[in-house]
Amino acid sequence: MRSGRTRLDGAVVQGFYDRMRVVAPAAYGAIERDRADDPGCAFADTACGRLVGSLDAAGLRALGMWAHHRCMRFYDDDTRVGLRLVRELAGRAGLGWTVDEVRWLLDQSYAAAPSAAHRFTLPLAAAAELPPGALPEGMAADAPADAWRRLRAG
């Protein structure tokens, strides 16, 4: 948690982890299958793509949070499948992100090492769906300026 930021309620955060735990086995399996498969395959034809196609908006948000958390914690050269999943979810509008979910995603991103170049991809996309003023002032504004540019460039 960055200094000066209000902590999320512990029960709220536990609820996020409970939701992520539900999708984690399928997500981990899909990522591992895709790692061994053709990287040039269309996303919809991948194990991750099929998983995404099977989930409702709440499930997609939980999957996105899990993938984001996993990629930020275990960032290395072999996260390309997870990052592709995060980018695909970031490109989906209308998932109904909540303010608390976005705050959690942003806090995870700020805590990640700068080497995790795409650490703001999903939280900034989710933040863009919130109504103006929904986040505390400046919460997403102090993300690196190039993070917004990369998000818009795809």
BELVEN-V217425 format. One record per pair of residues at least 4 apart in sequence whose ideal C-beta (glycine too) atoms are under 8 Angstrom apart, sorted by the first residue. I is the first residue (numbers start at 1). J is the second residue. Records with the same first field share a line. If there is no record, write none. Layout:
# BELVEN-V217425
I = J + J
This chain:
# BELVEN-V217425
1 = 5 + 7 + 107 + 111
2 = 107 + 110 + 111
5 = 103 + 107 + 136 + 139
6 = 136
8 = 12 + 13 + 100 + 103 + 104 + 107
9 = 13
10 = 14
11 = 15
12 = 16 + 100
13 = 17 + 104
14 = 18
15 = 19
16 = 20 + 62 + 65 + 100 + 101 + 104
17 = 21
18 = 22
19 = 23 + 58 + 61 + 62 + 65
20 = 24 + 62 + 65 + 66 + 69
22 = 62
23 = 27 + 55 + 59 + 62 + 63 + 66
24 = 28 + 66
25 = 29
26 = 30 + 51
27 = 31 + 48 + 51 + 63 + 66 + 67 + 70 + 85
28 = 32
29 = 33 + 47
30 = 34 + 46 + 47 + 48 + 50 + 51 + 85
31 = 35 + 47 + 48 + 67 + 81 + 82 + 85
32 = 36
33 = 37 + 46 + 47
34 = 46 + 47 + 48 + 81 + 84
35 = 78 + 81
37 = 41 + 46 + 47
39 = 80 + 81
41 = 45 + 46
42 = 46 + 49
43 = 48 + 49 + 52 + 84 + 88
44 = 49 + 50 + 53
45 = 49 + 50
46 = 50
47 = 51
48 = 52 + 81 + 84 + 85 + 88
49 = 53 + 88
50 = 54
51 = 55 + 63
52 = 60 + 63 + 85 + 88 + 89
54 = 59
55 = 59 + 60 + 63
56 = 60
57 = 61 + 94 + 95 + 96
58 = 62 + 96
59 = 63
60 = 64 + 89 + 92 + 95
61 = 65 + 95 + 96 + 97 + 101
62 = 66
63 = 67 + 85 + 89
64 = 68 + 86 + 89 + 90 + 95 + 122 + 126
65 = 69 + 101 + 104 + 105
66 = 70
67 = 71 + 82 + 85 + 86 + 89 + 122
68 = 72 + 86 + 105 + 108 + 109 + 122 + 123
69 = 73 + 108
70 = 74 + 82
71 = 75 + 79 + 82 + 83 + 86 + 116 + 118
72 = 108 + 109 + 111 + 112 + 116 + 119
73 = 112
74 = 79
75 = 79 + 112 + 113 + 115 + 116 + 119
79 = 83
80 = 84
81 = 85
82 = 86
83 = 87 + 118 + 121
84 = 88
85 = 89
86 = 90 + 118 + 121 + 122
87 = 91 + 118 + 121 + 154
88 = 92
89 = 95 + 122
90 = 121 + 122 + 124 + 125 + 126 + 151
91 = 125 + 154
93 = 129
94 = 129
95 = 126 + 129
96 = 129
97 = 101 + 102 + 126 + 127 + 129 + 130
98 = 102
99 = 103 + 130 + 134 + 135
100 = 104
101 = 105 + 126
102 = 106 + 123 + 126 + 127 + 130 + 134 + 135 + 140
103 = 107 + 135 + 136 + 139
104 = 108
105 = 109 + 122 + 123 + 126
106 = 110 + 120 + 123 + 127 + 135 + 139 + 140 + 143
107 = 111
108 = 112 + 119 + 123
109 = 119 + 120 + 123 + 143
112 = 116 + 119
117 = 150
118 = 150
119 = 147
120 = 124 + 143 + 144 + 147 + 151
121 = 125 + 147 + 150 + 151
122 = 126
123 = 127 + 140 + 143
124 = 128 + 140 + 143 + 147 + 148 + 151
125 = 129 + 151
126 = 130
127 = 135 + 139 + 140
130 = 134 + 135
135 = 139 + 140
137 = 141
138 = 142
143 = 147 + 148
145 = 149
146 = 150
147 = 151
148 = 152
149 = 153
